[in-house]
Amino acid sequence: MVASLGGFLGRKSDGDPGAETTWKGLERLTDIAAVFAIFFSSA
């Protein structure tokens, strides 16, 4: 799931996601978590 956030498409011939794709996915997940925390902490 993290790799898909980084742009990995998961096609049959793609192989495994690399470190850069995983890193991009983790950065995007961090951004999503920060927005979630900001949005729900103001209630």
mmCIF entry with sequence, helices, sheets and N, C-alpha, C, O atoms, coordinates in Angstrom:
data_MODEL
# 
_entry.id   MODEL 
# 
_entity.id                         1 
_entity.type                       polymer 
_entity.pdbx_number_of_molecules   1 
# 
_entity_poly.entity_id                      1 
_entity_poly.type                           'polypeptide(L)' 
_entity_poly.nstd_linkage                   no 
_entity_poly.nstd_monomer                   no 
_entity_poly.pdbx_seq_one_letter_code       MVASLGGFLGRKSDGDPGAETTWKGLERLTDIAAVFAIFFSSA 
_entity_poly.pdbx_seq_one_letter_code_can   MVASLGGFLGRKSDGDPGAETTWKGLERLTDIAAVFAIFFSSA 
_entity_poly.pdbx_strand_id                 A 
# 
loop_
_entity_poly_seq.entity_id 
_entity_poly_seq.num 
_entity_poly_seq.mon_id 
_entity_poly_seq.hetero 
1 1  MET n 
1 2  VAL n 
1 3  ALA n 
1 4  SER n 
1 5  LEU n 
1 6  GLY n 
1 7  GLY n 
1 8  PHE n 
1 9  LEU n 
1 10 GLY n 
1 11 ARG n 
1 12 LYS n 
1 13 SER n 
1 14 ASP n 
1 15 GLY n 
1 16 ASP n 
1 17 PRO n 
1 18 GLY n 
1 19 ALA n 
1 20 GLU n 
1 21 THR n 
1 22 THR n 
1 23 TRP n 
1 24 LYS n 
1 25 GLY n 
1 26 LEU n 
1 27 GLU n 
1 28 ARG n 
1 29 LEU n 
1 30 THR n 
1 31 ASP n 
1 32 ILE n 
1 33 ALA n 
1 34 ALA n 
1 35 VAL n 
1 36 PHE n 
1 37 ALA n 
1 38 ILE n 
1 39 PHE n 
1 40 PHE n 
1 41 SER n 
1 42 SER n 
1 43 ALA n 
# 
_struct_asym.id          A 
_struct_asym.entity_id   1 
# 
loop_
_struct_conf.conf_type_id 
_struct_conf.id 
_struct_conf.pdbx_PDB_helix_id 
_struct_conf.beg_label_comp_id 
_struct_conf.beg_label_asym_id 
_struct_conf.beg_label_seq_id 
_struct_conf.pdbx_beg_PDB_ins_code 
_struct_conf.end_label_comp_id 
_struct_conf.end_label_asym_id 
_struct_conf.end_label_seq_id 
_struct_conf.pdbx_end_PDB_ins_code 
_struct_conf.beg_auth_comp_id 
_struct_conf.beg_auth_asym_id 
_struct_conf.beg_auth_seq_id 
_struct_conf.end_auth_comp_id 
_struct_conf.end_auth_asym_id 
_struct_conf.end_auth_seq_id 
_struct_conf.pdbx_PDB_helix_class 
_struct_conf.details 
_struct_conf.pdbx_PDB_helix_length 
HELX_P HELX_P1 AA1 VAL A 2  ? LEU A 5  ? VAL A 2  LEU A 5  1 ? 4  
HELX_P HELX_P2 AA2 ALA A 19 ? SER A 41 ? ALA A 19 SER A 41 1 ? 23 
# 
_struct_conf_type.id          HELX_P 
_struct_conf_type.criteria    ? 
_struct_conf_type.reference   ? 
# 
loop_
_atom_site.group_PDB 
_atom_site.id 
_atom_site.type_symbol 
_atom_site.label_atom_id 
_atom_site.label_alt_id 
_atom_site.label_comp_id 
_atom_site.label_asym_id 
_atom_site.label_entity_id 
_atom_site.label_seq_id 
_atom_site.pdbx_PDB_ins_code 
_atom_site.Cartn_x 
_atom_site.Cartn_y 
_atom_site.Cartn_z 
_atom_site.occupancy 
_atom_site.B_iso_or_equiv 
_atom_site.pdbx_formal_charge 
_atom_site.auth_seq_id 
_atom_site.auth_comp_id 
_atom_site.auth_asym_id 
_atom_site.auth_atom_id 
_atom_site.pdbx_PDB_model_num 
ATOM 1   N N  . MET A 1 1  ? 0.824   -1.184 0.000   1.00 0.00 ? 1  MET A N  1 
ATOM 2   C CA . MET A 1 1  ? 0.000   0.000  0.000   1.00 0.00 ? 1  MET A CA 1 
ATOM 3   C C  . MET A 1 1  ? 0.874   1.256  0.000   1.00 0.00 ? 1  MET A C  1 
ATOM 4   O O  . MET A 1 1  ? 0.563   2.229  -0.687  1.00 0.00 ? 1  MET A O  1 
ATOM 5   N N  . VAL A 1 2  ? 1.948   1.235  0.757   1.00 0.00 ? 2  VAL A N  1 
ATOM 6   C CA . VAL A 1 2  ? 2.845   2.386  0.791   1.00 0.00 ? 2  VAL A CA 1 
ATOM 7   C C  . VAL A 1 2  ? 3.468   2.611  -0.578  1.00 0.00 ? 2  VAL A C  1 
ATOM 8   O O  . VAL A 1 2  ? 3.618   3.751  -1.017  1.00 0.00 ? 2  VAL A O  1 
ATOM 9   N N  . ALA A 1 3  ? 3.829   1.525  -1.250  1.00 0.00 ? 3  ALA A N  1 
ATOM 10  C CA . ALA A 1 3  ? 4.436   1.651  -2.577  1.00 0.00 ? 3  ALA A CA 1 
ATOM 11  C C  . ALA A 1 3  ? 3.445   2.250  -3.579  1.00 0.00 ? 3  ALA A C  1 
ATOM 12  O O  . ALA A 1 3  ? 3.852   2.996  -4.470  1.00 0.00 ? 3  ALA A O  1 
ATOM 13  N N  . SER A 1 4  ? 2.178   1.943  -3.451  1.00 0.00 ? 4  SER A N  1 
ATOM 14  C CA . SER A 1 4  ? 1.200   2.521  -4.373  1.00 0.00 ? 4  SER A CA 1 
ATOM 15  C C  . SER A 1 4  ? 1.061   4.027  -4.144  1.00 0.00 ? 4  SER A C  1 
ATOM 16  O O  . SER A 1 4  ? 0.784   4.767  -5.088  1.00 0.00 ? 4  SER A O  1 
ATOM 17  N N  . LEU A 1 5  ? 1.248   4.488  -2.915  1.00 0.00 ? 5  LEU A N  1 
ATOM 18  C CA . LEU A 1 5  ? 1.245   5.928  -2.656  1.00 0.00 ? 5  LEU A CA 1 
ATOM 19  C C  . LEU A 1 5  ? 2.447   6.602  -3.305  1.00 0.00 ? 5  LEU A C  1 
ATOM 20  O O  . LEU A 1 5  ? 2.398   7.785  -3.641  1.00 0.00 ? 5  LEU A O  1 
ATOM 21  N N  . GLY A 1 6  ? 3.532   5.837  -3.479  1.00 0.00 ? 6  GLY A N  1 
ATOM 22  C CA . GLY A 1 6  ? 4.729   6.362  -4.114  1.00 0.00 ? 6  GLY A CA 1 
ATOM 23  C C  . GLY A 1 6  ? 4.725   6.269  -5.619  1.00 0.00 ? 6  GLY A C  1 
ATOM 24  O O  . GLY A 1 6  ? 5.681   6.701  -6.264  1.00 0.00 ? 6  GLY A O  1 
ATOM 25  N N  . GLY A 1 7  ? 3.675   5.716  -6.197  1.00 0.00 ? 7  GLY A N  1 
ATOM 26  C CA . GLY A 1 7  ? 3.563   5.663  -7.640  1.00 0.00 ? 7  GLY A CA 1 
ATOM 27  C C  . GLY A 1 7  ? 3.735   4.287  -8.244  1.00 0.00 ? 7  GLY A C  1 
ATOM 28  O O  . GLY A 1 7  ? 3.735   4.155  -9.468  1.00 0.00 ? 7  GLY A O  1 
ATOM 29  N N  . PHE A 1 8  ? 3.879   3.266  -7.431  1.00 0.00 ? 8  PHE A N  1 
ATOM 30  C CA . PHE A 1 8  ? 4.032   1.900  -7.944  1.00 0.00 ? 8  PHE A CA 1 
ATOM 31  C C  . PHE A 1 8  ? 2.691   1.404  -8.462  1.00 0.00 ? 8  PHE A C  1 
ATOM 32  O O  . PHE A 1 8  ? 1.686   1.460  -7.753  1.00 0.00 ? 8  PHE A O  1 
ATOM 33  N N  . LEU A 1 9  ? 2.675   0.918  -9.699  1.00 0.00 ? 9  LEU A N  1 
ATOM 34  C CA . LEU A 1 9  ? 1.420   0.516  -10.334 1.00 0.00 ? 9  LEU A CA 1 
ATOM 35  C C  . LEU A 1 9  ? 1.059   -0.940 -10.087 1.00 0.00 ? 9  LEU A C  1 
ATOM 36  O O  . LEU A 1 9  ? -0.116  -1.298 -10.166 1.00 0.00 ? 9  LEU A O  1 
ATOM 37  N N  . GLY A 1 10 ? 2.032   -1.786 -9.792  1.00 0.00 ? 10 GLY A N  1 
ATOM 38  C CA . GLY A 1 10 ? 1.753   -3.173 -9.471  1.00 0.00 ? 10 GLY A CA 1 
ATOM 39  C C  . GLY A 1 10 ? 1.361   -4.044 -10.640 1.00 0.00 ? 10 GLY A C  1 
ATOM 40  O O  . GLY A 1 10 ? 0.650   -5.034 -10.464 1.00 0.00 ? 10 GLY A O  1 
ATOM 41  N N  . ARG A 1 11 ? 1.814   -3.694 -11.839 1.00 0.00 ? 11 ARG A N  1 
ATOM 42  C CA . ARG A 1 11 ? 1.511   -4.530 -13.000 1.00 0.00 ? 11 ARG A CA 1 
ATOM 43  C C  . ARG A 1 11 ? 2.308   -5.821 -12.935 1.00 0.00 ? 11 ARG A C  1 
ATOM 44  O O  . ARG A 1 11 ? 3.301   -5.907 -12.213 1.00 0.00 ? 11 ARG A O  1 
ATOM 45  N N  . LYS A 1 12 ? 1.885   -6.803 -13.671 1.00 0.00 ? 12 LYS A N  1 
ATOM 46  C CA . LYS A 1 12 ? 2.488   -8.128 -13.621 1.00 0.00 ? 12 LYS A CA 1 
ATOM 47  C C  . LYS A 1 12 ? 3.981   -8.086 -13.968 1.00 0.00 ? 12 LYS A C  1 
ATOM 48  O O  . LYS A 1 12 ? 4.770   -8.807 -13.358 1.00 0.00 ? 12 LYS A O  1 
ATOM 49  N N  . SER A 1 13 ? 4.373   -7.268 -14.917 1.00 0.00 ? 13 SER A N  1 
ATOM 50  C CA . SER A 1 13 ? 5.765   -7.246 -15.370 1.00 0.00 ? 13 SER A CA 1 
ATOM 51  C C  . SER A 1 13 ? 6.624   -6.194 -14.668 1.00 0.00 ? 13 SER A C  1 
ATOM 52  O O  . SER A 1 13 ? 7.780   -6.008 -15.047 1.00 0.00 ? 13 SER A O  1 
ATOM 53  N N  . ASP A 1 14 ? 6.097   -5.505 -13.662 1.00 0.00 ? 14 ASP A N  1 
ATOM 54  C CA . ASP A 1 14 ? 6.842   -4.418 -13.017 1.00 0.00 ? 14 ASP A CA 1 
ATOM 55  C C  . ASP A 1 14 ? 7.908   -4.887 -12.036 1.00 0.00 ? 14 ASP A C  1 
ATOM 56  O O  . ASP A 1 14 ? 8.893   -4.174 -11.841 1.00 0.00 ? 14 ASP A O  1 
ATOM 57  N N  . GLY A 1 15 ? 7.761   -6.030 -11.422 1.00 0.00 ? 15 GLY A N  1 
ATOM 58  C CA . GLY A 1 15 ? 8.697   -6.444 -10.384 1.00 0.00 ? 15 GLY A CA 1 
ATOM 59  C C  . GLY A 1 15 ? 8.342   -5.792 -9.055  1.00 0.00 ? 15 GLY A C  1 
ATOM 60  O O  . GLY A 1 15 ? 7.243   -5.270 -8.872  1.00 0.00 ? 15 GLY A O  1 
ATOM 61  N N  . ASP A 1 16 ? 9.290   -5.835 -8.143  1.00 0.00 ? 16 ASP A N  1 
ATOM 62  C CA . ASP A 1 16 ? 9.052   -5.271 -6.817  1.00 0.00 ? 16 ASP A CA 1 
ATOM 63  C C  . ASP A 1 16 ? 9.331   -3.776 -6.811  1.00 0.00 ? 16 ASP A C  1 
ATOM 64  O O  . ASP A 1 16 ? 10.141  -3.297 -7.605  1.00 0.00 ? 16 ASP A O  1 
ATOM 65  N N  . PRO A 1 17 ? 8.667   -3.025 -5.920  1.00 0.00 ? 17 PRO A N  1 
ATOM 66  C CA . PRO A 1 17 ? 8.954   -1.594 -5.823  1.00 0.00 ? 17 PRO A CA 1 
ATOM 67  C C  . PRO A 1 17 ? 10.328  -1.379 -5.199  1.00 0.00 ? 17 PRO A C  1 
ATOM 68  O O  . PRO A 1 17 ? 10.779  -2.170 -4.371  1.00 0.00 ? 17 PRO A O  1 
ATOM 69  N N  . GLY A 1 18 ? 10.976  -0.310 -5.602  1.00 0.00 ? 18 GLY A N  1 
ATOM 70  C CA . GLY A 1 18 ? 12.312  -0.011 -5.096  1.00 0.00 ? 18 GLY A CA 1 
ATOM 71  C C  . GLY A 1 18 ? 12.285  0.897  -3.886  1.00 0.00 ? 18 GLY A C  1 
ATOM 72  O O  . GLY A 1 18 ? 11.226  1.252  -3.367  1.00 0.00 ? 18 GLY A O  1 
ATOM 73  N N  . ALA A 1 19 ? 13.473  1.262  -3.453  1.00 0.00 ? 19 ALA A N  1 
ATOM 74  C CA . ALA A 1 19 ? 13.618  2.096  -2.264  1.00 0.00 ? 19 ALA A CA 1 
ATOM 75  C C  . ALA A 1 19 ? 13.057  3.498  -2.489  1.00 0.00 ? 19 ALA A C  1 
ATOM 76  O O  . ALA A 1 19 ? 12.424  4.063  -1.597  1.00 0.00 ? 19 ALA A O  1 
ATOM 77  N N  . GLU A 1 20 ? 13.286  4.059  -3.677  1.00 0.00 ? 20 GLU A N  1 
ATOM 78  C CA . GLU A 1 20 ? 12.803  5.412  -3.944  1.00 0.00 ? 20 GLU A CA 1 
ATOM 79  C C  . GLU A 1 20 ? 11.279  5.463  -3.967  1.00 0.00 ? 20 GLU A C  1 
ATOM 80  O O  . GLU A 1 20 ? 10.683  6.409  -3.451  1.00 0.00 ? 20 GLU A O  1 
ATOM 81  N N  . THR A 1 21 ? 10.654  4.469  -4.553  1.00 0.00 ? 21 THR A N  1 
ATOM 82  C CA . THR A 1 21 ? 9.195   4.420  -4.597  1.00 0.00 ? 21 THR A CA 1 
ATOM 83  C C  . THR A 1 21 ? 8.621   4.261  -3.194  1.00 0.00 ? 21 THR A C  1 
ATOM 84  O O  . THR A 1 21 ? 7.625   4.895  -2.845  1.00 0.00 ? 21 THR A O  1 
ATOM 85  N N  . THR A 1 22 ? 9.252   3.417  -2.399  1.00 0.00 ? 22 THR A N  1 
ATOM 86  C CA . THR A 1 22 ? 8.802   3.224  -1.025  1.00 0.00 ? 22 THR A CA 1 
ATOM 87  C C  . THR A 1 22 ? 8.987   4.504  -0.217  1.00 0.00 ? 22 THR A C  1 
ATOM 88  O O  . THR A 1 22 ? 8.121   4.868  0.577   1.00 0.00 ? 22 THR A O  1 
ATOM 89  N N  . TRP A 1 23 ? 10.114  5.189  -0.417  1.00 0.00 ? 23 TRP A N  1 
ATOM 90  C CA . TRP A 1 23 ? 10.382  6.436  0.301   1.00 0.00 ? 23 TRP A CA 1 
ATOM 91  C C  . TRP A 1 23 ? 9.344   7.501  -0.057  1.00 0.00 ? 23 TRP A C  1 
ATOM 92  O O  . TRP A 1 23 ? 8.836   8.194  0.826   1.00 0.00 ? 23 TRP A O  1 
ATOM 93  N N  . LYS A 1 24 ? 9.030   7.633  -1.337  1.00 0.00 ? 24 LYS A N  1 
ATOM 94  C CA . LYS A 1 24 ? 8.011   8.593  -1.766  1.00 0.00 ? 24 LYS A CA 1 
ATOM 95  C C  . LYS A 1 24 ? 6.660   8.261  -1.145  1.00 0.00 ? 24 LYS A C  1 
ATOM 96  O O  . LYS A 1 24 ? 5.919   9.161  -0.750  1.00 0.00 ? 24 LYS A O  1 
ATOM 97  N N  . GLY A 1 25 ? 6.339   6.976  -1.059  1.00 0.00 ? 25 GLY A N  1 
ATOM 98  C CA . GLY A 1 25 ? 5.091   6.558  -0.432  1.00 0.00 ? 25 GLY A CA 1 
ATOM 99  C C  . GLY A 1 25 ? 5.043   6.889  1.038   1.00 0.00 ? 25 GLY A C  1 
ATOM 100 O O  . GLY A 1 25 ? 4.002   7.303  1.549   1.00 0.00 ? 25 GLY A O  1 
ATOM 101 N N  . LEU A 1 26 ? 6.170   6.712  1.738   1.00 0.00 ? 26 LEU A N  1 
ATOM 102 C CA . LEU A 1 26 ? 6.227   7.048  3.158   1.00 0.00 ? 26 LEU A CA 1 
ATOM 103 C C  . LEU A 1 26 ? 6.098   8.556  3.381   1.00 0.00 ? 26 LEU A C  1 
ATOM 104 O O  . LEU A 1 26 ? 5.464   8.994  4.341   1.00 0.00 ? 26 LEU A O  1 
ATOM 105 N N  . GLU A 1 27 ? 6.700   9.345  2.496   1.00 0.00 ? 27 GLU A N  1 
ATOM 106 C CA . GLU A 1 27 ? 6.551   10.800 2.603   1.00 0.00 ? 27 GLU A CA 1 
ATOM 107 C C  . GLU A 1 27 ? 5.098   11.207 2.408   1.00 0.00 ? 27 GLU A C  1 
ATOM 108 O O  . GLU A 1 27 ? 4.582   12.063 3.127   1.00 0.00 ? 27 GLU A O  1 
ATOM 109 N N  . ARG A 1 28 ? 4.456   10.602 1.452   1.00 0.00 ? 28 ARG A N  1 
ATOM 110 C CA . ARG A 1 28 ? 3.040   10.935 1.188   1.00 0.00 ? 28 ARG A CA 1 
ATOM 111 C C  . ARG A 1 28 ? 2.161   10.481 2.351   1.00 0.00 ? 28 ARG A C  1 
ATOM 112 O O  . ARG A 1 28 ? 1.222   11.183 2.726   1.00 0.00 ? 28 ARG A O  1 
ATOM 113 N N  . LEU A 1 29 ? 2.456   9.308  2.929   1.00 0.00 ? 29 LEU A N  1 
ATOM 114 C CA . LEU A 1 29 ? 1.699   8.824  4.081   1.00 0.00 ? 29 LEU A CA 1 
ATOM 115 C C  . LEU A 1 29 ? 1.876   9.748  5.278   1.00 0.00 ? 29 LEU A C  1 
ATOM 116 O O  . LEU A 1 29 ? 0.930   9.967  6.035   1.00 0.00 ? 29 LEU A O  1 
ATOM 117 N N  . THR A 1 30 ? 3.076   10.292 5.456   1.00 0.00 ? 30 THR A N  1 
ATOM 118 C CA . THR A 1 30 ? 3.320   11.252 6.532   1.00 0.00 ? 30 THR A CA 1 
ATOM 119 C C  . THR A 1 30 ? 2.490   12.509 6.335   1.00 0.00 ? 30 THR A C  1 
ATOM 120 O O  . THR A 1 30 ? 1.921   13.037 7.290   1.00 0.00 ? 30 THR A O  1 
ATOM 121 N N  . ASP A 1 31 ? 2.418   12.989 5.100   1.00 0.00 ? 31 ASP A N  1 
ATOM 122 C CA . ASP A 1 31 ? 1.595   14.161 4.809   1.00 0.00 ? 31 ASP A CA 1 
ATOM 123 C C  . ASP A 1 31 ? 0.124   13.887 5.084   1.00 0.00 ? 31 ASP A C  1 
ATOM 124 O O  . ASP A 1 31 ? -0.570  14.729 5.654   1.00 0.00 ? 31 ASP A O  1 
ATOM 125 N N  . ILE A 1 32 ? -0.346  12.734 4.688   1.00 0.00 ? 32 ILE A N  1 
ATOM 126 C CA . ILE A 1 32 ? -1.754  12.368 4.914   1.00 0.00 ? 32 ILE A CA 1 
ATOM 127 C C  . ILE A 1 32 ? -2.047  12.292 6.406   1.00 0.00 ? 32 ILE A C  1 
ATOM 128 O O  . ILE A 1 32 ? -3.093  12.759 6.857   1.00 0.00 ? 32 ILE A O  1 
ATOM 129 N N  . ALA A 1 33 ? -1.134  11.710 7.174   1.00 0.00 ? 33 ALA A N  1 
ATOM 130 C CA . ALA A 1 33 ? -1.323  11.593 8.621   1.00 0.00 ? 33 ALA A CA 1 
ATOM 131 C C  . ALA A 1 33 ? -1.329  12.969 9.290   1.00 0.00 ? 33 ALA A C  1 
ATOM 132 O O  . ALA A 1 33 ? -2.096  13.199 10.226  1.00 0.00 ? 33 ALA A O  1 
ATOM 133 N N  . ALA A 1 34 ? -0.481  13.882 8.817   1.00 0.00 ? 34 ALA A N  1 
ATOM 134 C CA . ALA A 1 34 ? -0.440  15.228 9.387   1.00 0.00 ? 34 ALA A CA 1 
ATOM 135 C C  . ALA A 1 34 ? -1.746  15.970 9.126   1.00 0.00 ? 34 ALA A C  1 
ATOM 136 O O  . ALA A 1 34 ? -2.277  16.623 10.025  1.00 0.00 ? 34 ALA A O  1 
ATOM 137 N N  . VAL A 1 35 ? -2.258  15.876 7.929   1.00 0.00 ? 35 VAL A N  1 
ATOM 138 C CA . VAL A 1 35 ? -3.533  16.526 7.596   1.00 0.00 ? 35 VAL A CA 1 
ATOM 139 C C  . VAL A 1 35 ? -4.662  15.914 8.414   1.00 0.00 ? 35 VAL A C  1 
ATOM 140 O O  . VAL A 1 35 ? -5.536  16.631 8.902   1.00 0.00 ? 35 VAL A O  1 
ATOM 141 N N  . PHE A 1 36 ? -4.648  14.605 8.567   1.00 0.00 ? 36 PHE A N  1 
ATOM 142 C CA . PHE A 1 36 ? -5.661  13.923 9.368   1.00 0.00 ? 36 PHE A CA 1 
ATOM 143 C C  . PHE A 1 36 ? -5.623  14.424 10.816  1.00 0.00 ? 36 PHE A C  1 
ATOM 144 O O  . PHE A 1 36 ? -6.665  14.699 11.411  1.00 0.00 ? 36 PHE A O  1 
ATOM 145 N N  . ALA A 1 37 ? -4.412  14.539 11.377  1.00 0.00 ? 37 ALA A N  1 
ATOM 146 C CA . ALA A 1 37 ? -4.266  15.002 12.750  1.00 0.00 ? 37 ALA A CA 1 
ATOM 147 C C  . ALA A 1 37 ? -4.736  16.443 12.911  1.00 0.00 ? 37 ALA A C  1 
ATOM 148 O O  . ALA A 1 37 ? -5.396  16.773 13.896  1.00 0.00 ? 37 ALA A O  1 
ATOM 149 N N  . ILE A 1 38 ? -4.405  17.293 11.960  1.00 0.00 ? 38 ILE A N  1 
ATOM 150 C CA . ILE A 1 38 ? -4.826  18.689 12.018  1.00 0.00 ? 38 ILE A CA 1 
ATOM 151 C C  . ILE A 1 38 ? -6.346  18.801 11.887  1.00 0.00 ? 38 ILE A C  1 
ATOM 152 O O  . ILE A 1 38 ? -6.990  19.561 12.610  1.00 0.00 ? 38 ILE A O  1 
ATOM 153 N N  . PHE A 1 39 ? -6.896  18.046 10.970  1.00 0.00 ? 39 PHE A N  1 
ATOM 154 C CA . PHE A 1 39 ? -8.330  18.128 10.705  1.00 0.00 ? 39 PHE A CA 1 
ATOM 155 C C  . PHE A 1 39 ? -9.175  17.650 11.884  1.00 0.00 ? 39 PHE A C  1 
ATOM 156 O O  . PHE A 1 39 ? -10.203 18.247 12.201  1.00 0.00 ? 39 PHE A O  1 
ATOM 157 N N  . PHE A 1 40 ? -8.739  16.577 12.526  1.00 0.00 ? 40 PHE A N  1 
ATOM 158 C CA . PHE A 1 40 ? -9.549  15.997 13.590  1.00 0.00 ? 40 PHE A CA 1 
ATOM 159 C C  . PHE A 1 40 ? -9.159  16.483 14.995  1.00 0.00 ? 40 PHE A C  1 
ATOM 160 O O  . PHE A 1 40 ? -9.869  16.186 15.956  1.00 0.00 ? 40 PHE A O  1 
ATOM 161 N N  . SER A 1 41 ? -8.068  17.210 15.134  1.00 0.00 ? 41 SER A N  1 
ATOM 162 C CA . SER A 1 41 ? -7.708  17.708 16.454  1.00 0.00 ? 41 SER A CA 1 
ATOM 163 C C  . SER A 1 41 ? -8.406  19.026 16.782  1.00 0.00 ? 41 SER A C  1 
ATOM 164 O O  . SER A 1 41 ? -8.434  19.433 17.943  1.00 0.00 ? 41 SER A O  1 
ATOM 165 N N  . SER A 1 42 ? -8.964  19.690 15.789  1.00 0.00 ? 42 SER A N  1 
ATOM 166 C CA . SER A 1 42 ? -9.621  20.971 16.028  1.00 0.00 ? 42 SER A CA 1 
ATOM 167 C C  . SER A 1 42 ? -11.082 20.818 16.448  1.00 0.00 ? 42 SER A C  1 
ATOM 168 O O  . SER A 1 42 ? -11.761 21.813 16.700  1.00 0.00 ? 42 SER A O  1 
ATOM 169 N N  . ALA A 1 43 ? -11.561 19.598 16.525  1.00 0.00 ? 43 ALA A N  1 
ATOM 170 C CA . ALA A 1 43 ? -12.980 19.379 16.864  1.00 0.00 ? 43 ALA A CA 1 
ATOM 171 C C  . ALA A 1 43 ? -13.267 19.562 18.326  1.00 0.00 ? 43 ALA A C  1 
ATOM 172 O O  . ALA A 1 43 ? -14.411 19.411 18.755  1.00 0.00 ? 43 ALA A O  1 
# 
